[in-house]
Amino acid sequence: MRYDEIVELLSWAGSQERPVRVITADHTEVLGVPTTVDTHVTAHEAWLRPLDGESEVAISLGEIREVELL
């Protein structure tokens, strides 16, 4: 996916409280609801609240290869 598509989908899913599946460059899969998407150069990350209710996790936007709605 292109960077702008990733940011747009994560932002929309977060605003709608919709869970997503994120696939990273090393093929790690993360399931969760996006809570923050920060495109500023000093952050450049997305935060997701995992579906199992654990603490939020941050993922570098540069490492995300695919995002899909669940």
N, C-alpha and C positions, 0 to 999 in steps of 0.2 A: 504494500500500500504506500501511497505517497504521504509525506509528512502532513500536508494540509488535511488529507482525508482522515488520518489518525487523530489529529487534534480535534477536528470537527465532530467525529463520531464519539470520542471520549467526552467532549464537552456536552454534546446533546444527551448522551446516556446519563451523565451525572445530573443534568438538570431535570431529567425525568425519573431519576432513581432506578434506572434499568441496569441490570447486571451485564457484564461483558466478559469475553474471553480475550486475553491479551497473550500474544505469542512474541517472545523476544528473539534477538539475534542468535542466542545459544539454544533456542527451541524450548525454553522454559515456558510453561503455561500458567497463567495467573487468572483466576476467576474472581470477580468482585464488582462492586459498584464504584465508579469513579467519584471521588469527593472533591478533588482539585486537579486542574490542569494548568500548569504554570509554564508559559512559553518564554518567559524572560530569560535572557542569556545566563544569568547567575543561578537560575534554578533548573529550567529545562527538564521538568519532570511531571509525572502524573502520580497522584495518590489514589489508591483503591482500598475500599473496605472489603476484605475478603468475605465470601458468602458464609463461612463458618463462624463469623463474628469475632475473629481474632483482631489484633491491632492492625491499623492501616499499614500498607506497604507503599514505598515509593519506587517508581520505575523511571529510569531515564528515557525521555522521549526519543532519543537517538538510538536506543536499543530495541524499541518496539518495531516489529515487522508487520504484524497483522492485529486487527481488532475486529471482533464480531459480537453482535448482540446475542444474548441468550434468551 
